[in-house]
Amino acid sequence: MIDQNDPSFLKGLFDELDARAKMAKGISQVNDSFEFDGKVLMQAERSLSYEVLQKIMYTSMMAGYADVKLAVVSK
């Protein structure tokens, strides 16, 4: 589901993240103790290519998740 106009944009991922961001923003409007912070923590297997990881990070940022962090497991 790569966008033909933007090969780095993953439409399915964007739709899911955008829906979750909208839901979180809606909750924050009625609940002062909750705030959408736009954070996402990613953990991936070593076999995942950096190209795919870049697309995931890019799409996440486009959906309003600008604070992207990567989790790593050291051996």
C-alpha positions as CSV (number, residue, x, y, z in Angstrom):
1,M,0.0,0.0,0.0
2,I,2.7,2.5,-1.0
3,D,1.4,5.8,-2.3
4,Q,2.3,6.2,-6.0
5,N,3.0,10.0,-5.5
6,D,5.2,9.4,-2.5
7,P,7.0,6.0,-2.4
8,S,8.0,6.6,1.3
9,F,4.4,6.9,2.4
10,L,2.7,3.8,3.7
11,K,-1.1,4.4,3.4
12,G,-2.3,1.6,5.6
13,L,0.0,2.5,8.4
14,F,-0.9,6.2,8.1
15,D,-4.6,5.4,8.2
16,E,-4.2,3.4,11.4
17,L,-1.9,5.9,13.2
18,D,-4.0,8.8,12.1
19,A,-7.2,7.2,13.5
20,R,-5.4,6.6,16.8
21,A,-4.0,10.1,16.9
22,K,-7.5,11.6,16.3
23,M,-9.0,9.4,19.0
24,A,-6.3,10.4,21.5
25,K,-6.8,14.1,20.6
26,G,-10.5,13.7,21.1
27,I,-9.9,12.1,24.6
28,S,-7.6,15.0,25.5
29,Q,-10.4,17.5,24.7
30,V,-12.7,16.0,27.3
31,N,-10.1,14.7,29.8
32,D,-7.6,17.3,31.1
33,S,-5.3,14.7,32.6
34,F,-4.7,13.1,29.2
35,E,-2.6,14.7,26.4
36,F,-1.6,13.4,23.0
37,D,2.1,13.7,22.9
38,G,2.9,12.3,19.4
39,K,5.4,9.7,20.7
40,V,6.0,6.4,19.1
41,L,8.5,3.7,20.2
42,M,9.5,1.3,17.6
43,Q,11.2,-2.1,18.0
44,A,12.2,-4.1,15.0
45,E,14.1,-7.2,14.2
46,R,17.6,-6.9,12.9
47,S,16.5,-8.4,9.6
48,L,14.2,-5.4,8.8
49,S,15.9,-3.2,6.2
50,Y,16.7,0.4,7.0
51,E,14.7,1.4,3.9
52,V,11.5,-0.1,5.4
53,L,12.3,1.5,8.8
54,Q,12.7,4.9,7.2
55,K,9.3,4.5,5.5
56,I,7.7,3.6,8.9
57,M,9.3,6.6,10.6
58,Y,8.4,9.0,7.8
59,T,4.7,7.8,7.8
60,S,4.5,8.0,11.5
61,M,5.7,11.6,11.5
62,M,3.1,12.4,8.7
63,A,0.4,11.0,11.0
64,G,1.4,13.4,13.9
65,Y,3.9,11.1,15.7
66,A,6.9,13.4,15.5
67,D,8.7,12.0,18.5
68,V,10.0,8.7,17.2
69,K,12.3,6.6,19.3
70,L,13.9,3.2,18.5
71,A,14.2,0.5,21.1
72,V,17.3,-1.8,20.8
73,V,18.1,-5.0,22.6
74,S,21.8,-5.5,23.3
75,K,23.3,-8.9,23.5
